[in-house]
Amino acid sequence: MMICDLNAHTQGCQYLINAAISRVVGRGWFVLGPEIDSFEKAFAAYNGVDYCVTVANGTDALELALRALNVRSGDRVATVANAGMYTTTALLAIQAEPVFMDVDFNTRIVLLDEIDRVIHQGVKVIVVTHLYGQAIPDIVEIAAKCRAADVALIEDCAQAHGAMINEKRVGSFGDVGCFSFYPTKNLGALGDGGAVVTNFKHLAEKIIRLRQYGWTAKYQVEFAGARNSRLDEMQAAILSEFLPQLDGWNMRRREIATKYSKHITHPDVHVPEQGGAEYVAHLYVVRSAHRDSLRTHLRSLDIASDVHYPIPDYRQPVFGERFAHVRLANTERLAGEILTLPCYPEMTDIQLEQVIAAVNAWRL
């Protein structure tokens, strides 16, 4: 059993995919055309914001958002260190200085006290991550703190498409929200893709320039730090077909996660608390002090699992001893205990019961 069965997903959506492909091929317009325009408007409306700018992938979304906020070499930007190095990779591309924040041990999401700490340290931008499909419970207060301190706020929403707090979608609280449409995401394309959403026209216009060479007119480059980062028409058309299905897919993910948390009863396996609209179950992540033993047991039963993520950003080999002084207790302990179980909309009840039974049957 796989963590995420993309074959089952695409087979179930074949009629939607065929409609999208036929529309694009029939029109003969493949880059920055009507499909991009249509999807950007639809995705902005879905998230309750004024603007959406699509780009080639989620990491570009983060980097171009940072550049649009005038982050430059040497600027200090705060981020968590338990989210797979994606924001930190964008910071390295700009040569900005990462300032790492610890997370709550139970929610795995940034601590509010850490927001206060990095604001006091004078960071220029804060990037917060709605991790594993869980909207940050304190996002309203975080946004208020950032506004009061004149610190820009980026929401990394790559794992939380459709999650809501106070009836507002993630991505609509900060200055910008950044999304990935990697195929395994809650809203995934059939290849790479990403988007930045915002309520600020000047930021949207700047990202539009940055995603296409820095042009202000064809072949006229005025913006530094730009690139070729365009979502293509085919992926936009597919995403337009998939978007109306997103809430239903999220509901099924939430059902699976709720059953896991209710029926996994092993004393050495700690399950996440379940919520409502604030949780879209991108990944179902448990915790165990004997994680590797559990993973070996599941593998023996042909049940896949994974670790999201095993290495805190500041411990990545690329940094050498640069961040040897950094100690984030919760982040480091979680890296050694977390384990992701299969969770995707097409997962059957029989498969779900197999995983639950396997976890409960594990013996140390």
Secondary structure, 3 states (H helix, E strand, C coil): CCCCCHHHHHHHCHHHHHHHHHHHHHHCCCECCHHHHHHHHHHHHHHCCCEEEEECCHHHHHHHHHHHCCCCCCCEEEEECCCCCHHHHHHHHHCCEEEEECECCCCCCECHHHHHHHHHCCCCEEEEECHHHECCCCHHHHHHHHHHHCCEEEEECCCCCCCEECCEECCCCCCEEEEECCCCCCCCCCCCCEEEEECCHHHHHHHHHHCECCEEECCEECCCCCCECCCEHHHHHHHHHHHHHHHHHHHHHHHHHHHHHHHCCCCCCECCCCCCCCECCCCEEEECCCHHHHHHHHHHCCCCCECCCCCCHHHCHHHCCCCCCCCCHHHHHHHCCEEEECCCCCCCHHHHHHHHHHHHHCCC
